[in-house]
Amino acid sequence: MRGRGGICVGLWGSEETDFTQRGAETQRTQSGERKRKEQDKERKKGKKKRMDKFLIRGGKALRGTVAISGAKNSALPVMAAALLTAEKVAVHNIPKVRDLVTMGKLLTFMDAKVSVTEMPASDYVIEAPTLRHAEAPYELVKTMRASILTLGPLMARLGVARVSLPGGCAIGARPVDLHLSALEKMGAEITMSHGYIEAKVPGNGAKGRRLKGAHVVFEKITVTGTENILMAATLADGETILENCAREPEVTDLVAMLRKMGAQIEGDGTATLRIRGVRELHGTEHRVIPDRIEAGTFLVAGAITGGDLTITHCEPEHQSAVIAKLQEAGACIETIDKTTLRVRGGKKLVAADMTTEEYPGFATDMQAQYMALATQAEGTSMITETIFENRFMHASEMIRMGANLSLDGRRAVVRGPAALSGSIVQASDLRASAGLVLAGLVASGETVIDRVYHIDRGYEGIVEKLRAVGADIERVHGSGSGVHASVPVPVT
């Protein structure tokens, strides 16, 4: 089935997803109607997502092999970077999760041609010879914070952008002012109006006006801020120096792709990036790195259930902090080769304090998963969250399951081992969902996790992957008058 311009039309679940190229003339006459239809479809999908639940019967040790998917947090900026060139960009190993489908829709809305051979897809071809619609509308991006990543590329290439303030998980303030102040140093004029960031290079009506290189020192480490300004700087006039940059592997992966496109960047993997702007970038082909958070989640799954899991298609170098902490807690982890890890549950898990930090420290995205593990460890574990101020929302749900823990500001004190029992719990964000799944795997009886649309944003086929290694888990779909359980067929 094909849409206008030869763009693939496929299916996400039971909802049709249409990647179409939108010309400027069509936008003027049909954009209002299209937006209304998109809103209606999003509302329908939202209702369906809210009714989906996970049903877990705990107590089974996980054994077998799990292949890790591509990194969501790398794929999102990589796809946004395709806006920097008029030439074809092919990206591979894209995880089949909702956020990437949303990003595909967003690029299409801007007039890029997004081609896939299936839906959801692991391979995307993106072409943006013209970008007549430099806007990221609220209707498309309200569930995805990564929409802000289109701001830098649009300003770099067009000198103008209108981007809705992002939505996403409710885990605390993640302000975009660091992005905006950096762009202002590069010569952008920025205003806020009706929930939108409106940015332009002064005098942008004259063809060829660009951002100017600048010296930017981030007040605090910001991953998306680093990525956004890095992309903006690639086409800026002169040299840009970014200090106090994020060093996450996802940033390094973006640098690798931009360099393939012709960008002149030095310092990847360090806190200082130096970018010399070029007149234009060209097309390229790039494979996204494995998802280190998914890999870490399955390492915890093997350890917490006393199982024996082999984790393939991963990057062991990216797991150093997680591996060290799990080994301290009693798990047995070994590196089989450069893409494979093996985790075995120890005879006894023991308490170990943990503090979240920017990379290469223990990732905040692994905090909820580690809290689940701590409930099963003998002794008292102190968990300190330094990145986000509101990321213990899963704690109350674990307490409902029988966890012995208390909160004090940004610290959680977990005393174990606790005999968890199945309960009805509610996920508050993407990683909290994963933490509750892990708790459910070791709880007695049945655990029902509501609002699992959060986990669908970032974990590809988590139900199928867990079932393949012995977990008793299924997705429960809601219907108007009740619920019925079914195991979805994996998308291939």
Secondary structure per residue as TSV (DSSP state, phi and psi in degrees):
chain	resnum	aa	ss	phi	psi
A	1	M	-	360.0	128.6
A	2	R	B	-121.6	146.1
A	3	G	-	-100.1	-174.0
A	4	R	G	-60.1	145.0
A	5	G	G	74.6	10.9
A	6	G	G	75.1	19.5
A	7	I	-	-85.2	142.6
A	8	C	B	-67.9	138.8
A	9	V	E	-115.2	126.6
A	10	G	E	-136.1	-162.5
A	11	L	E	-123.7	139.4
A	12	W	E	-117.4	110.4
A	13	G	T	61.0	-125.7
A	14	S	T	-103.4	4.8
A	15	E	E	-101.7	136.8
A	16	E	E	-79.1	133.8
A	17	T	E	-116.6	123.7
A	18	D	E	-114.9	113.5
A	19	F	-	-94.1	107.5
A	20	T	-	-127.6	150.9
A	21	Q	-	-85.3	128.3
A	22	R	-	-110.5	112.4
A	23	G	-	-79.1	161.3
A	24	A	H	-63.1	-40.8
A	25	E	H	-64.5	-42.2
A	26	T	H	-63.8	-37.4
A	27	Q	H	-60.5	-43.4
A	28	R	H	-64.0	-35.6
A	29	T	H	-94.2	-25.2
A	30	Q	H	-123.2	-4.8
A	31	S	H	-62.1	-37.6
A	32	G	H	-61.5	-47.1
A	33	E	H	-65.2	-41.4
A	34	R	H	-62.3	-42.6
A	35	K	H	-61.5	-41.7
A	36	R	H	-63.0	-41.7
A	37	K	H	-65.2	-40.7
A	38	E	H	-63.1	-40.3
A	39	Q	H	-63.1	-42.6
A	40	D	H	-61.0	-44.4
A	41	K	H	-64.6	-40.2
A	42	E	H	-64.7	-38.8
A	43	R	H	-64.1	-41.9
A	44	K	H	-63.9	-43.3
A	45	K	H	-65.3	-38.4
A	46	G	H	-59.9	-41.4
A	47	K	H	-62.2	-42.6
A	48	K	H	-66.0	-42.3
A	49	K	H	-63.3	-39.7
A	50	R	H	-65.9	-25.0
A	51	M	H	-84.4	-18.7
A	52	D	-	-69.8	140.8
A	53	K	E	-138.5	163.9
A	54	F	E	-107.4	137.5
A	55	L	E	-114.4	119.4
A	56	I	E	-123.0	132.0
A	57	R	E	-110.3	109.4
A	58	G	-	-80.0	176.9
A	59	G	-	103.4	5.3
A	60	K	-	-106.5	131.1
A	61	A	-	-74.4	134.2
A	62	L	-	-87.4	129.7
A	63	R	E	-139.8	134.7
A	64	G	E	139.1	-155.6
A	65	T	E	-124.3	137.0
A	66	V	E	-125.1	127.6
A	67	A	E	-94.6	129.0
A	68	I	-	-84.9	139.2
A	69	S	-	-85.3	176.4
A	70	G	B	-66.9	158.0
A	71	A	-	-79.6	119.5
A	72	K	H	-57.4	-43.7
A	73	N	H	-75.3	-6.1
A	74	S	H	-99.6	-38.9
A	75	A	H	-63.7	-36.8
A	76	L	H	-63.0	-52.7
A	77	P	H	-67.4	-31.8
A	78	V	H	-62.8	-43.4
A	79	M	H	-66.1	-39.1
A	80	A	H	-63.1	-35.0
A	81	A	H	-64.6	-20.9
A	82	A	G	-63.3	-18.6
A	83	L	G	-71.0	-13.7
A	84	L	G	-76.7	-12.2
A	85	T	-	-133.0	153.3
A	86	A	S	-85.0	-9.5
A	87	E	S	-91.2	171.2
A	88	K	-	-73.2	134.6
A	89	V	E	-123.9	124.0
A	90	A	E	-109.2	126.9
A	91	V	E	-123.9	140.2
A	92	H	E	-126.2	166.2
A	93	N	-	63.3	34.3
A	94	I	-	-78.5	128.0
A	95	P	-	-67.8	144.4
A	96	K	-	-86.9	73.5
A	97	V	S	-129.2	164.3
A	98	R	H	-62.0	-39.2
A	99	D	H	-59.8	-34.0
A	100	L	H	-75.5	-33.3
A	101	V	H	-64.6	-41.5
A	102	T	H	-62.1	-42.2
A	103	M	H	-62.7	-39.0
A	104	G	H	-60.6	-43.2
A	105	K	H	-62.0	-40.9
A	106	L	H	-64.4	-44.8
A	107	L	H	-62.9	-38.3
A	108	T	H	-63.9	-41.3
A	109	F	H	-57.6	-31.7
A	110	M	T	-82.8	0.9
A	111	D	T	95.2	6.1
A	112	A	-	-74.5	150.3
A	113	K	E	-95.8	118.0
A	114	V	E	-113.2	114.8
A	115	S	E	-112.0	133.2
A	116	V	-	-137.5	159.3
A	117	T	S	-102.1	-8.6
A	118	E	S	-153.4	170.5
A	119	M	S	-144.7	119.0
A	120	P	S	-70.7	161.8
A	121	A	-	-120.2	154.9
A	122	S	S	-106.6	-9.9
A	123	D	-	-128.0	128.1
A	124	Y	E	-124.2	141.3
A	125	V	E	-118.3	123.0
A	126	I	E	-120.8	128.6
A	127	E	E	-130.0	127.8
A	128	A	-	-130.6	65.7
A	129	P	S	-62.4	-32.8
A	130	T	-	-136.1	146.5
A	131	L	-	-129.2	92.8
A	132	R	-	-90.7	-6.3
A	133	H	-	-131.4	81.5
A	134	A	-	-83.4	60.9
A	135	E	E	-140.4	140.1
A	136	A	E	-112.9	96.5
A	137	P	-	-75.5	149.6
A	138	Y	H	-55.7	-39.7
A	139	E	H	-57.7	-31.6
A	140	L	H	-90.5	-29.8
A	141	V	H	-111.9	7.8
A	142	K	T	-63.9	-20.1
A	143	T	T	-106.0	6.3
A	144	M	-	-137.1	108.7
A	145	R	G	-63.8	-26.6
A	146	A	G	-66.9	-5.8
A	147	S	G	-57.0	-28.7
A	148	I	G	-62.3	-21.2
A	149	L	G	-70.2	-10.0
A	150	T	G	-83.6	-12.6
A	151	L	H	-63.5	-49.6
A	152	G	H	-60.9	-51.6
A	153	P	H	-59.7	-40.7
A	154	L	H	-64.6	-42.6
A	155	M	H	-66.9	-35.8
A	156	A	H	-67.0	-41.9
A	157	R	H	-91.0	-37.2
A	158	L	T	-109.7	-23.2
A	159	G	S	77.0	13.6
A	160	V	E	-153.8	145.9
A	161	A	E	-161.4	147.5
A	162	R	E	-132.8	109.3
A	163	V	E	-126.8	127.7
A	164	S	E	-64.5	140.8
A	165	L	-	-57.4	135.4
A	166	P	-	-75.1	157.0
A	167	G	-	-105.5	-142.9
A	168	G	-	117.1	-151.8
A	169	C	-	-75.1	148.1
A	170	A	-	-92.1	69.6
A	171	I	S	-118.0	19.6
A	172	G	S	119.5	173.9
A	173	A	-	-71.4	131.1
A	174	R	-	-131.3	73.3
A	175	P	-	-66.3	151.1
A	176	V	S	-100.0	8.2
A	177	D	H	-63.1	-27.2
A	178	L	H	-66.3	-36.7
A	179	H	H	-63.4	-47.7
A	180	L	H	-69.4	-41.5
A	181	S	H	-65.0	-34.7
A	182	A	H	-66.6	-43.0
A	183	L	H	-64.8	-36.0
A	184	E	H	-63.7	-37.8
A	185	K	H	-64.0	-24.9
A	186	M	T	-90.3	8.2
A	187	G	T	102.9	3.8
A	188	A	-	-80.9	146.5
A	189	E	E	-102.0	128.3
A	190	I	E	-130.5	133.3
A	191	T	E	-130.4	160.7
A	192	M	E	-115.3	128.4
A	193	S	E	-146.7	121.1
A	194	H	T	53.4	41.9
A	195	G	T	81.8	10.4
A	196	Y	E	-119.4	145.7
A	197	I	E	-89.6	121.6
A	198	E	E	-115.5	115.9
A	199	A	E	-128.4	147.2
A	200	K	E	-156.8	156.2
A	201	V	-	-87.7	126.5
A	202	P	T	-52.2	137.0
A	203	G	T	70.6	28.3
A	204	N	T	-65.2	-12.0
A	205	G	T	-62.3	-25.9
A	206	A	S	-80.4	123.3
A	207	K	T	-59.9	134.3
A	208	G	T	98.4	-2.1
A	209	R	-	-67.6	133.3
A	210	R	-	-133.6	164.6
A	211	L	-	-62.6	158.3
A	212	K	B	-113.9	145.7
A	213	G	-	-58.3	148.6
A	214	A	-	-152.0	167.6
A	215	H	E	-102.9	112.0
A	216	V	E	-116.8	126.3
A	217	V	E	-114.9	110.4
A	218	F	-	-66.8	130.9
A	219	E	S	-63.5	-33.4
A	220	K	S	-142.5	158.6
A	221	I	-	-67.7	128.6
A	222	T	-	-137.1	122.0
A	223	V	H	-70.2	-54.9
A	224	T	H	-67.3	-32.1
A	225	G	H	-63.1	-45.2
A	226	T	H	-59.2	-46.0
A	227	E	H	-65.0	-43.1
A	228	N	H	-63.0	-49.4
A	229	I	H	-73.5	-32.0
A	230	L	H	-58.2	-47.6
A	231	M	H	-65.8	-40.2
A	232	A	H	-61.6	-37.1
A	233	A	H	-72.9	-20.6
A	234	T	T	-63.2	-28.4
A	235	L	T	-113.2	10.1
A	236	A	S	-76.8	155.9
A	237	D	B	-76.2	123.6
A	238	G	S	90.8	-163.7
A	239	E	E	-105.2	139.1
A	240	T	E	-117.3	132.4
A	241	I	E	-116.0	123.0
A	242	L	E	-110.3	125.2
A	243	E	E	-116.9	156.7
A	244	N	S	60.3	41.6
A	245	C	-	-77.6	155.8
A	246	A	-	-68.9	144.4
A	247	R	-	-112.6	14.0
A	248	E	-	-56.7	149.4
A	249	P	H	-56.0	-30.2
A	250	E	H	-65.9	-34.0
A	251	V	H	-67.2	-44.7
A	252	T	H	-62.1	-36.4
A	253	D	H	-66.0	-39.8
A	254	L	H	-64.1	-41.9
A	255	V	H	-58.7	-42.6
A	256	A	H	-60.1	-42.3
A	257	M	H	-68.2	-45.3
A	258	L	H	-61.0	-36.9
A	259	R	H	-64.8	-37.6
A	260	K	H	-62.3	-29.7
A	261	M	T	-81.4	-5.3
A	262	G	T	108.0	3.7
A	263	A	-	-70.2	147.4
A	264	Q	E	-107.0	100.5
A	265	I	E	-130.7	136.5
A	266	E	E	-126.7	150.1
A	267	G	-	98.1	8.6
A	268	D	T	-58.6	139.5
A	269	G	T	89.5	-3.3
A	270	T	S	-117.2	176.8
A	271	A	S	-83.8	-3.7
A	272	T	E	-125.5	123.8
A	273	L	E	-114.7	137.2
A	274	R	E	-120.5	120.4
A	275	I	E	-123.0	125.9
A	276	R	E	-102.6	116.9
A	277	G	-	-65.1	145.2
A	278	V	-	-119.0	164.3
A	279	R	S	-68.7	-36.3
A	280	E	-	-156.9	157.7
A	281	L	-	-111.6	157.6
A	282	H	-	-116.7	173.0
A	283	G	-	-68.9	166.3
A	284	T	E	-162.4	179.8
A	285	E	E	-130.4	135.7
A	286	H	E	-147.2	142.1
A	287	R	E	-110.1	124.7
A	288	V	-	-71.5	144.4
A	289	I	-	-67.7	161.0
A	290	P	B	-66.5	157.2
A	291	D	-	-81.6	108.0
A	292	R	H	-69.6	-26.7
A	293	I	H	-75.8	-38.7
A	294	E	H	-63.6	-43.3
A	295	A	H	-60.9	-43.6
A	296	G	H	-63.3	-37.2
A	297	T	H	-62.2	-42.2
A	298	F	H	-74.6	-27.5
A	299	L	H	-62.4	-43.9
A	300	V	H	-65.1	-38.7
A	301	A	H	-59.6	-42.9
A	302	G	H	-65.6	-41.0
A	303	A	H	-71.0	-43.7
A	304	I	H	-71.0	-29.0
A	305	T	T	-93.0	0.2
A	306	G	T	66.6	32.6
A	307	G	-	-96.9	-158.5
A	308	D	E	-148.5	96.5
A	309	L	E	-114.7	138.8
A	310	T	E	-105.6	123.2
A	311	I	E	-104.9	112.5
A	312	T	E	-106.9	169.6
A	313	H	S	56.1	38.7
A	314	C	-	-120.0	177.6
A	315	E	-	-118.7	94.6
A	316	P	G	-53.7	-31.8
A	317	E	G	-61.2	-29.3
A	318	H	G	-79.7	-7.3
A	319	Q	G	-105.6	12.5
A	320	S	H	-54.7	-48.3
A	321	A	H	-66.7	-42.0
A	322	V	H	-66.1	-45.0
A	323	I	H	-60.4	-46.1
A	324	A	H	-60.7	-41.6
A	325	K	H	-70.9	-40.3
A	326	L	H	-66.8	-36.8
A	327	Q	H	-65.6	-39.2
A	328	E	H	-61.3	-32.4
A	329	A	T	-84.4	-0.1
A	330	G	T	108.5	-1.1
A	331	A	-	-78.6	151.2
A	332	C	E	-102.7	114.7
A	333	I	E	-128.7	132.6
A	334	E	E	-133.9	147.9
A	335	T	E	-91.5	115.6
A	336	I	E	-79.0	-48.1
A	337	D	E	-155.7	-168.6
A	338	K	T	-70.4	-7.9
A	339	T	T	-130.2	12.0
A	340	T	E	-138.1	135.6
A	341	L	E	-125.0	154.3
A	342	R	E	-128.1	132.5
A	343	V	E	-123.8	134.7
A	344	R	E	-129.9	139.0
A	345	G	-	-67.5	135.7
A	346	G	-	-76.4	175.1
A	347	K	S	-63.0	-32.0
A	348	K	S	-153.1	132.9
A	349	L	-	-84.5	139.6
A	350	V	B	-122.9	152.3
A	351	A	-	-64.5	145.2
A	352	A	-	-152.2	128.6
A	353	D	-	-68.9	150.1
A	354	M	E	-144.3	138.6
A	355	T	E	-125.7	128.9
A	356	T	B	-75.3	143.6
A	357	E	-	-148.0	163.9
A	358	E	S	-65.5	157.5
A	359	Y	T	-56.9	135.8
A	360	P	T	-92.9	20.1
A	361	G	S	-76.8	-172.9
A	362	F	B	-73.0	122.2
A	363	A	-	-68.6	138.1
A	364	T	G	-60.8	-28.6
A	365	D	G	-69.6	-6.4
A	366	M	G	-107.9	3.7
A	367	Q	H	-66.4	-45.4
A	368	A	H	-63.7	-38.8
A	369	Q	H	-65.0	-40.7
A	370	Y	H	-68.6	-34.2
A	371	M	H	-61.5	-40.4
A	372	A	H	-59.1	-43.9
A	373	L	H	-62.1	-41.7
A	374	A	H	-62.2	-28.5
A	375	T	T	-65.3	-20.2
A	376	Q	T	-103.7	1.0
A	377	A	S	-93.4	144.3
A	378	E	B	-78.8	122.2
A	379	G	E	114.2	-167.8
A	380	T	E	-110.6	125.0
A	381	S	E	-109.4	132.9
A	382	M	E	-103.3	119.0
A	383	I	E	-109.8	122.2
A	384	T	E	-115.3	124.2
A	385	E	-	-101.8	113.3
A	386	T	-	-105.2	-10.3
A	387	I	S	-92.2	-51.8
A	388	F	-	-119.0	144.8
A	389	E	T	-87.3	-5.2
A	390	N	T	-135.0	46.3
A	391	R	-	-113.5	31.7
A	392	F	-	-116.1	23.4
A	393	M	H	-65.5	-23.0
A	394	H	H	-75.8	-16.8
A	395	A	H	-61.0	-43.5
A	396	S	H	-63.0	-33.3
A	397	E	H	-71.0	-37.2
A	398	M	H	-68.0	-34.1
A	399	I	H	-62.9	-38.8
A	400	R	H	-58.7	-30.0
A	401	M	T	-85.5	-3.9
A	402	G	T	110.6	6.2
A	403	A	-	-67.0	142.9
A	404	N	E	-100.6	90.5
A	405	L	E	-145.9	156.5
A	406	S	E	-138.4	154.4
A	407	L	E	-115.1	142.7
A	408	D	E	-142.6	89.2
A	409	G	T	65.0	-119.9
A	410	R	T	-92.4	15.9
A	411	R	E	-120.3	142.2
A	412	A	E	-122.5	131.9
A	413	V	E	-107.4	118.8
A	414	V	E	-115.9	124.2
A	415	R	E	-111.8	129.8
A	416	G	E	-140.2	177.9
A	417	P	-	-81.2	147.2
A	418	A	-	-111.8	140.5
A	419	A	-	-84.4	96.8
A	420	L	-	-75.2	145.7
A	421	S	B	-127.1	147.1
A	422	G	-	-59.4	137.9
A	423	S	-	-147.0	171.9
A	424	I	E	-91.6	119.5
A	425	V	E	-129.2	166.2
A	426	Q	E	-127.8	129.4
A	427	A	-	-80.2	138.1
A	428	S	-	-105.0	-21.4
A	429	D	S	-159.5	178.8
A	430	L	H	-58.2	-54.4
A	431	R	H	-76.7	-29.1
A	432	A	H	-60.4	-36.7
A	433	S	H	-57.5	-45.6
A	434	A	H	-64.8	-39.5
A	435	G	H	-62.2	-40.2
A	436	L	H	-70.0	-34.7
A	437	V	H	-61.5	-45.0
A	438	L	H	-63.0	-40.8
A	439	A	H	-63.2	-40.0
A	440	G	H	-63.7	-30.5
A	441	L	H	-66.4	-23.7
A	442	V	H	-111.4	0.6
A	443	A	S	-82.1	150.3
A	444	S	B	-79.5	146.4
A	445	G	S	79.0	-156.7
A	446	E	E	-105.5	133.3
A	447	T	E	-112.0	131.4
A	448	V	E	-114.0	122.3
A	449	I	E	-107.9	120.4
A	450	D	E	-95.1	162.5
A	451	R	-	62.0	43.9
A	452	V	T	-78.3	2.6
A	453	Y	H	-60.7	-22.9
A	454	H	H	-60.6	-48.2
A	455	I	H	-69.3	-27.8
A	456	D	H	-65.3	-20.5
A	457	R	T	-70.6	-23.2
A	458	G	T	-136.4	-9.4
A	459	Y	-	-119.6	118.9
A	460	E	T	-79.1	118.9
A	461	G	T	55.5	41.7
A	462	I	H	-64.2	-35.1
A	463	V	H	-64.1	-47.2
A	464	E	H	-65.1	-39.8
A	465	K	H	-66.3	-40.8
A	466	L	H	-68.5	-41.2
A	467	R	H	-62.1	-35.4
A	468	A	H	-66.5	-20.3
A	469	V	T	-110.8	17.5
A	470	G	T	107.3	-1.1
A	471	A	-	-73.3	144.7
A	472	D	E	-96.9	87.6
A	473	I	E	-140.7	142.7
A	474	E	E	-148.3	156.0
A	475	R	E	-89.6	134.8
A	476	V	E	-108.4	120.0
A	477	H	E	-94.7	138.0
A	478	G	E	-86.4	151.2
A	479	S	E	-129.9	167.7
A	480	G	T	-55.4	-35.2
A	481	S	T	-111.2	4.5
A	482	G	E	171.6	-164.9
A	483	V	E	-130.1	155.0
A	484	H	E	-139.8	146.6
A	485	A	E	-94.7	141.0
A	486	S	E	-154.4	151.3
A	487	V	-	-102.5	113.2
A	488	P	-	-67.9	149.2
A	489	V	-	-75.4	128.3
A	490	P	-	-60.5	144.5
A	491	V	-	-81.6	130.5
A	492	T	-	-119.0	360.0
